[in-house]
Amino acid sequence: TGPQIAKAFEQACVTMVKNETSGEEFLDLPVHPAVTNEAVDFVVANRDLLGLRIERYLQRMKMRSQWKGNVEEARWNRRLWKHYLTLDRHISAPFRQILTDTEMIIGPNFGNLDVLAYADGPLVQRCACYLLLRTTVAHWTKKLTDAKFVVANPYEPLSTELDVNFIELFGKGGVPRKARDKMKSDNAAFVPTEATVRERERVVAMSLQMKNAFVEESSLFDDLPVELRFIEGALNIRNETERRQFMVETFCPQENITPEALRAGVRRLYIQFSRMIPDPYQEMTLELDELIDELSRGTAEDDTPFDEYVSNLDVNGPGFFQTYTFDQKKFSGERFMDEALKEMQEYNIVDDEEEADIFLTIREDVGEYGTETVNDISESIGSDFKLKKRRKKKKQPDIFDRLEEEYVIPDDRKLGRPMDLDWLNLLEEDEKRNFDVYESDNWREALDQGDMV
């Protein structure tokens, strides 16, 4: 279960720590950023069971302890969570570094199909070259898909007839970004066009050719770890059932490995990728996550030991904590947005809530609602609709003046939650730091820490 794994992790982490003032020795977590060899071994051995799962579990238990008022338990869970993050980054660093170094090999040679000339080398380098080539294919395939979507669904300012979600279109680069200096330019170059689609098609085609050339070169590919050779075959299959069939009936007997061991290896690879930066590794990370879900379907691994705690919405669940509503601070983004909507409605800038939603969604400079005229606001967000004349001729108040007024949280945002339980600030005093003291000032060489590394 989740608590059993977390307890085993805790036992692997604690060690004898010496109080430098009194000289007393006691069991505790090592002084940050030190970690013990036992803890490193535990995380490496159980990598497929940990990852983001135990990280979210420890976060959840910290929040639950705060909600229940167990201050010491909350502090310990926070320390254990931060210690896990230190361990995780310590273990993930070599993987990140080798892929970063490999970018300097693949990048200058993009388009060169003579892969032996630059991708040959030690096993670890060839593994990194394959993973980076695979990542390049996934990354540019996604960019190509996004470009095709944008071309097929052109952006229309303030159109209520769009059949696609605005946020989805914005995320795919389909919404022009207005120049901050109010230049009369729609920055059309930022939006994918037919030419962009053709360009990305060429990049995807070349990425595939380079990856296939690597795979077809037996001296480069055939002795790679079993997980890498498996994902090469599995990711080329689009049907979920056929992927599982390929694993059970073809690949595992051929490689003399059990499906359980293979899934554990792929899951470790996914966890390593989840620690990479999103650009360009996010697409590959998502592909591995999807692959693991499909391979685990119908097995005992379909539900992880931590799901009951981190994915359970039951108020009686073991990981539940009560959220609450609180008055927003004067210059908080949420309060500012509420006041902006009030101002637009008061001066008849919008007719109804639907139009207001569209107006708020596409605005770029929300901070200028109170200081610019209505037409300037419209221009700054690229609006092409006619705003109505103001009903009142009095001077429009500055939105910052309105923030001084009493603030009432809208009912639809309260969602029936209680007000100001204040447990979120239970450990606030612990978080205060002296910015004149740097963490690195307290670092010591590993040799002075016995078995700590």
C-alpha positions in Angstrom: 0.0 0.0 0.0 1.0 3.6 -0.3 1.6 4.2 3.5 3.8 1.0 3.6 5.9 2.2 0.7 6.2 5.7 2.2 7.2 4.2 5.6 9.9 2.0 3.9 11.2 5.2 2.1 11.3 7.0 5.5 13.3 4.2 7.1 15.8 4.3 4.3 16.3 8.0 4.6 16.8 8.5 8.3 20.3 8.3 9.7 22.3 9.3 12.7 22.6 13.1 12.7 24.9 15.0 15.1 23.8 18.2 16.8 26.7 20.6 16.2 25.9 22.6 19.3 25.3 19.9 21.9 27.2 17.0 20.2 24.2 14.8 20.7 23.5 12.2 18.0 19.9 11.2 17.0 18.0 9.6 14.2 16.7 12.2 11.7 16.8 13.1 8.0 20.2 14.2 6.8 20.9 18.0 6.7 19.9 19.3 3.3 21.2 18.8 0.7 22.9 15.6 1.9 21.4 12.2 1.1 22.3 8.7 2.3 23.4 5.8 0.1 20.6 3.7 1.5 18.0 6.2 0.4 19.5 6.5 -3.1 19.5 2.7 -3.4 15.9 2.5 -2.2 14.6 5.1 -4.7 16.6 3.5 -7.6 15.3 0.0 -6.8 11.7 1.2 -6.5 11.8 3.9 -9.2 8.8 2.4 -11.0 6.6 2.6 -7.9 7.7 6.1 -6.8 8.1 9.1 -9.2 5.3 11.6 -9.1 3.1 9.2 -7.2 4.9 9.3 -3.9 5.6 13.0 -4.4 1.9 13.8 -4.6 1.2 11.4 -1.8 3.5 13.2 0.6 2.1 16.5 -0.5 -1.4 15.3 0.2 -0.5 13.9 3.6 1.1 17.2 4.5 -2.1 19.1 3.5 -4.3 16.6 5.4 -2.2 17.0 8.5 -2.5 20.8 8.4 -6.2 20.5 8.0 -6.5 18.3 11.1 -4.2 20.6 13.0 -1.3 18.1 13.4 1.5 20.6 13.2 4.4 18.3 13.9 3.1 15.6 11.5 2.7 18.3 8.8 6.2 19.5 9.4 7.6 16.0 9.1 5.7 15.2 5.9 6.9 18.5 4.4 10.5 17.6 5.3 10.1 14.1 3.9 8.6 15.4 0.7 11.4 18.0 0.2 14.0 15.2 0.9 12.4 13.0 -1.7 12.6 15.9 -4.2 16.4 16.2 -3.4 16.9 12.5 -4.0 14.8 12.5 -7.2 16.8 15.3 -8.7 20.1 13.8 -7.5 19.2 10.5 -9.3 17.7 12.2 -12.4 20.6 14.5 -13.0 22.8 12.1 -15.0 20.0 11.3 -17.4 19.2 15.0 -18.0 22.9 15.7 -18.5 23.5 13.0 -21.1 20.5 14.0 -23.1 21.5 17.7 -22.9 25.0 16.7 -24.2 23.5 14.6 -27.0 21.5 17.6 -28.2 24.9 19.1 -29.1 25.6 16.0 -31.3 22.2 15.6 -33.0 21.5 19.3 -33.6 24.4 20.2 -35.8 24.0 16.9 -37.7 20.2 17.2 -38.4 19.6 16.0 -41.9 22.7 13.8 -42.0 21.6 10.2 -42.6 25.1 8.9 -42.0 24.3 8.2 -38.4 27.4 6.1 -37.8 29.5 9.2 -38.3 28.2 10.9 -35.2 25.9 8.6 -33.2 28.3 5.7 -32.6 30.0 5.4 -29.3 29.6 3.9 -25.8 26.2 2.3 -25.0 25.0 5.2 -22.9 25.7 7.6 -25.7 23.8 5.5 -28.3 20.9 5.2 -25.9 20.8 9.0 -25.6 21.0 9.4 -29.4 18.1 7.0 -29.9 15.9 8.7 -27.3 16.7 12.1 -28.6 15.8 11.1 -32.2 12.6 9.5 -30.9 11.9 12.7 -29.0 12.5 14.9 -32.1 9.9 12.8 -34.0 7.3 13.1 -31.3 7.9 16.9 -30.8 7.7 17.9 -34.4 4.8 15.6 -35.1 2.8 17.5 -32.4 3.9 20.8 -33.9 2.7 19.7 -37.3 -0.6 18.5 -35.9 -1.1 21.9 -34.1 -0.3 23.8 -37.3 -2.8 21.8 -39.3 -5.4 22.4 -36.7 -4.8 26.2 -36.7 -5.0 26.4 -40.5 -8.3 24.4 -40.5 -9.7 26.6 -37.7 -8.6 30.2 -38.3 -9.0 32.7 -35.4 -11.9 35.1 -35.6 -11.8 37.8 -32.9 -14.9 37.9 -30.7 -16.7 35.3 -32.9 -19.3 33.4 -30.9 -19.6 30.9 -33.8 -16.2 29.4 -33.3 -16.6 25.6 -33.1 -13.3 25.2 -31.3 -12.4 26.1 -27.7 -10.5 29.4 -27.6 -8.0 28.2 -25.0 -7.2 25.1 -27.2 -6.7 27.4 -30.2 -4.5 29.7 -28.2 -2.4 26.8 -26.9 -1.7 25.7 -30.4 -0.4 29.1 -31.5 -3.5 30.0 -33.5 -4.2 33.4 -31.8 -2.2 36.5 -33.0 -0.3 38.2 -30.2 -0.7 42.0 -30.2 2.4 44.1 -29.9 2.8 45.5 -26.5 3.7 48.9 -27.8 0.3 49.2 -29.6 1.9 49.2 -33.0 -0.6 48.7 -35.8 0.4 45.1 -36.5 -1.5 41.9 -36.1 1.8 39.9 -35.8 0.5 37.4 -38.3 3.9 35.8 -38.5 3.3 34.2 -35.2 0.3 32.2 -36.5 0.9 28.9 -38.4 0.0 29.1 -42.1 0.0 26.6 -45.0 3.7 27.4 -45.5 4.3 26.5 -41.8 2.6 23.2 -42.4 4.8 22.3 -45.4 7.9 23.3 -43.5 7.0 21.2 -40.5 6.1 18.2 -42.7 9.7 18.3 -44.1 11.1 18.4 -40.5 9.0 15.5 -39.5 10.0 13.5 -42.6 13.7 14.1 -42.0 13.4 13.3 -38.2 11.7 9.9 -39.1 14.4 9.2 -41.7 17.2 9.8 -39.1 15.5 7.7 -36.5 14.9 4.9 -38.9 18.5 5.0 -40.1 19.7 4.7 -36.5 17.3 1.7 -35.9 18.3 -0.1 -39.1 22.0 0.1 -38.2 22.5 -3.0 -36.1 25.7 -1.9 -34.5 23.9 1.1 -33.0 20.5 -0.3 -32.1 20.6 -4.1 -31.5 22.3 -4.0 -28.1 20.3 -1.2 -26.6 18.4 -1.9 -23.3 15.2 -4.0 -23.8 12.9 -1.1 -22.9 14.2 1.1 -25.7 13.9 -1.7 -28.3 10.4 -2.4 -27.1 9.2 1.2 -27.3 10.5 1.4 -30.9 8.1 -1.4 -31.9 5.2 -0.5 -29.6 5.1 3.2 -30.5 4.8 2.4 -34.1 1.6 0.5 -33.3 -1.5 2.8 -32.9 -4.0 0.2 -31.6 -4.1 -0.4 -27.9 -5.0 -4.0 -28.1 -2.4 -4.7 -30.8 0.3 -3.1 -28.5 -0.5 -5.4 -25.7 -0.6 -8.3 -28.1 2.8 -7.3 -29.4 4.2 -7.2 -25.9 2.8 -10.6 -24.7 2.9 -12.7 -27.8 5.9 -11.4 -29.7 8.4 -9.2 -27.8 8.5 -10.8 -24.3 9.0 -14.4 -25.6 11.6 -13.2 -28.1 13.5 -11.3 -25.4 12.9 -13.8 -22.6 11.4 -11.2 -20.3 8.1 -11.1 -18.4 5.5 -8.4 -19.1 5.7 -7.3 -15.5 9.4 -6.6 -15.7 9.1 -4.9 -19.1 6.3 -2.6 -17.8 8.5 -1.7 -14.8 11.4 -0.8 -17.1 9.2 1.4 -19.3 7.7 3.0 -16.2 11.2 3.9 -15.0 12.0 5.4 -18.4 8.8 7.5 -18.2 9.7 8.8 -14.7 13.1 9.9 -16.0 11.4 11.7 -18.9 8.9 13.4 -16.6 11.9 15.2 -15.0 13.0 16.7 -18.3 12.0 20.2 -19.4 8.7 20.4 -21.4 10.3 21.7 -24.6 11.1 19.4 -26.4 10.5 16.4 -24.1 6.9 16.8 -23.2 5.4 14.9 -26.2 7.7 11.9 -25.6 6.8 11.9 -21.9 3.1 11.9 -22.7 3.6 9.0 -25.3 5.3 6.9 -22.7 2.6 7.7 -20.1 -0.1 6.6 -22.5 1.9 3.5 -23.4 2.2 2.5 -19.8 -1.6 3.0 -19.2 -2.4 0.8 -22.2 0.0 -2.0 -21.2 -1.2 -2.0 -17.6 -4.9 -2.2 -18.5 -6.6 -5.2 -16.9 -3.6 -6.1 -14.7 -2.9 -5.6 -11.0 -0.8 -2.6 -12.0 -3.8 -0.7 -13.4 -4.3 0.9 -10.0 -1.2 2.2 -8.2 -0.7 1.9 -4.4 -1.2 5.7 -4.1 -4.4 6.1 -6.1 -6.6 5.8 -3.0 -4.9 8.8 -1.5 -4.2 11.1 -4.4 -7.1 10.4 -6.9 -9.9 9.7 -4.4 -12.6 12.5 -4.3 -14.5 10.8 -1.4 -14.8 13.2 1.6 -14.2 10.1 3.8 -11.2 9.1 1.8 -7.8 8.7 3.5 -6.3 11.6 1.6 -9.1 14.1 1.9 -8.7 17.6 3.3 -11.3 20.4 3.4 -10.7 23.3 1.1 -12.0 26.7 2.0 -12.7 30.1 0.6 -11.0 33.3 1.7 -11.2 37.0 0.9 -8.8 37.8 -1.9 -6.0 40.2 -1.2 -6.2 43.7 -2.6 -4.1 43.3 -5.7 -4.7 39.6 -6.3 -5.5 38.5 -9.9 -8.8 37.0 -9.0 -10.1 40.2 -7.3 -8.8 42.3 -10.1 -10.7 40.3 -12.7 -14.0 40.6 -10.7 -13.6 44.3 -10.5 -12.8 44.5 -14.3 -16.0 42.7 -15.1 -18.0 45.0 -12.8 -16.5 48.1 -14.5 -17.4 46.8 -18.0 -21.0 46.1 -17.0 -21.4 49.5 -15.3 -20.2 51.4 -18.3 -22.2 49.3 -20.7 -19.1 47.9 -22.5 -20.8 44.5 -22.7 -24.5 43.5 -22.9 -24.6 40.1 -21.3 -22.5 37.6 -19.5 -21.7 35.6 -22.7 -20.3 38.7 -24.3 -18.4 39.5 -21.1 -16.8 36.1 -21.1 -15.6 36.5 -24.6 -14.3 40.0 -23.8 -12.4 38.8 -20.7 -11.1 35.7 -22.4 -9.2 37.5 -25.2 -8.0 40.6 -23.4 -4.2 41.0 -23.2 -3.7 44.0 -21.0 -6.1 43.6 -18.1 -4.2 46.2 -16.0 -5.3 49.0 -18.4 -9.0 48.7 -18.0 -9.1 51.5 -15.5 -6.7 53.9 -17.1 -7.5 53.7 -20.8 -10.6 54.8 -22.7 -13.0 52.2 -23.8 -11.8 52.4 -27.5 -8.1 52.1 -26.4 -9.0 48.9 -24.5 -10.7 47.5 -27.6 -7.6 48.3 -29.7 -5.2 46.8 -27.2 -6.9 43.4 -27.4 -7.5 43.5 -31.1 -11.2 43.8 -30.9 -13.2 44.5 -34.1 -16.6 45.0 -32.6 -18.4 48.3 -32.0 -18.5 49.3 -28.3 -21.6 51.1 -27.1 -21.5 54.6 -25.8 -21.2 55.0 -22.1 -24.5 55.8 -20.3 -22.8 58.0 -17.7 -20.6 61.0 -18.5 -18.9 61.1 -15.2 -15.2 60.4 -15.0 -14.5 56.7 -15.1 -12.9 55.7 -11.8 -9.5 53.9 -11.7 -9.9 50.2 -11.0 -7.3 50.5 -8.2 -9.6 52.9 -6.4 -12.4 50.3 -6.6 -10.2 47.7 -4.9 -10.4 49.8 -1.7 -14.1 48.9 -1.5 -15.4 46.0 0.5 -14.9 42.8 -1.5 -17.6 40.1 -1.7 -16.7 36.7 -3.2 -19.2 35.7 -5.9 -21.4 32.8 -4.8 -20.6 30.7 -7.8 -17.0 30.7 -6.7 -17.7 29.7 -3.1 -19.2 26.4 -4.2 -20.6 25.9 -0.7 -17.1 25.8 0.8 -16.5 27.2 4.3 -14.8 30.6 4.8 -11.4 31.3 6.3 -10.5 28.0 8.0 -6.9 29.4 7.8 -5.2 26.0 8.1 -3.2 26.7 4.9 -1.2 29.2 6.9 -0.5 26.8 9.7 3.2 26.5 8.8 3.6 30.0 7.5 6.2 30.9 10.2 8.4 28.0 9.2 8.6 29.3 5.6 10.2 32.6 6.5 13.8 32.8 5.4 16.7 35.1 5.8 17.6 36.2 2.3 21.1 37.3 3.5 22.0 33.6 4.1 22.5 31.3 1.2 22.0 27.6 1.3 25.4 27.0 -0.3 27.1 28.6 2.6 26.3 25.5 4.7 27.4 22.9 2.1 30.1 20.5 3.1 32.2 18.1 1.1 30.7 14.6 0.9 33.8 13.1 2.5 33.0 14.9 5.8 29.6 13.3 5.9 30.6 9.6 6.3 28.3 7.5 4.1 26.4 10.5 2.9 26.8 11.6 -0.8 
